[in-house]
Amino acid sequence: MMALNRYRLKHLQKQEHKGSLRAAKLLERPDRLIGLILIGNNLVNVFATVVMTVIAIRLWGDAGVVIAGVVLTLVLLVFAEVTPKTVAALYPEKIAFPASIILLPLMKIMHPLVALLNYVTNGLLKGLGIDAGTIHDEHVSAEELKTIVTDAGELIPDRHRELLLNILDLEQVTVDDIMVPRSEVYGIDLDDSDEEILLRIQSSTHTRLPVWRDDINNIQGVLHMRTASRVIKPSGLDRGALLREMARPYFVPESTPLHTQLLNFQQTKRRLGIAVDEYGEVLGLVALEDILEEIVGEFTSNLAETTESIFLQRDGSYVIDGTENIREVNKSLDWTLPTDGPKTLSGLILEHLESFPDAQAGLKIGDYRFEILTLKGNVVQSVRAELAAPQHEEEDAA
């Protein structure tokens, strides 16, 4: 009864399985169930001891007491304790459900005796600060649920298991972990000439373009490309139509968890958000597709994102784009680079160097070794990365 999987038991209850319904009723008060079983168990053991002792004394005299004690102990351990309880622990449903047919009526018949026994034992437990009547919380945390999903084995296909784990991870990932940084935002500046704006629209690989004036912090709206034909006239760009067709910008805090932002997108019927910090400064863009890709993996057909950023080398190392997101590197290479600080590989390297190197530099971060290959301005453009050899292997090589 105690070895039953409580979650499977609840599942069977929902299917109106009779055995599970009986077992669940008994398990509502584990103290009473244990009391009932132990009453029967001890009655059988005591009577068996008395009968065996009487028989042994008649057969072997006073020596029969010792013989009865040794023989009965072995018999009870093998046939009444270890063997049946091992079988019951291995096959709890096959034992518990049929046993509940007997235990449930016995619980009603012996209720006065069980109640008296529980009254005494619960009084002793209260003296120790334990309330036997308290129903323990059986809810599982997100981490516990991850363990359940991971250990499900063949019960859940690998692909489904991956999706479930990705969904559970959404609450640990925030908007700033997946957003497109402001330096890479593709949009329209109203201060540009008509020709430049038309070129931006015509060469766009995105469905929605943010529109700002003078600076990205002064975003005026978002233009959907399906309305682009309304702002492009035979004579050129219609700025009045451009301003009319723009949707109002939708701002989101950078620290919003992804599962919350996914719900916000659903409620507001939006697909693109502008991530801002606590001072209202624009940090980047986050799209609904970005969150969905965190669950199902890459599925975008955006031509601008088809280029690879991680290249395997013959010596086993990797050449990685410095602007690549650390989380993407971890997922692609199954690495464990820290993600609680900078979001890009360039930021992580510069944070550890605490300066901007004048030339190629090498460093070690955790279990990984990096070599800066190209540096442009204040951004690491490309690095060579590899898993560092364990310390004892380096000493042997030396």
Secondary structure by P-SEA (a helix, b strand, c coil): cccccaaaaaaaaaaccaaaaaaaaaaccaaaaaaaaaaaaaaaaaaaaaaaaaaaaaacccaaaaaaaaaaaaaaaaccccaaaaaaaacccccaaaaaaaaaaaaaaaaaaaaaaaaaaaaaaaaacccccccccccccaaaaaaaaaaccccccaaaaaaaaaaaacccccccccccccccbbbbbccccaaaaaaaaaaccccbbbbbccccccccbbbbccccccccccccccaaaaaaacccbbbbbccccaaaaaaaaaaacccbbbbbcccccccccccaaaaaaaaccccccccccccccccccccccccccccccaaaaaaaacccccccccccaaaaaaaaaccccccbbbbbcccbbbbbcccccccccbbbbcccccaaaaaaac
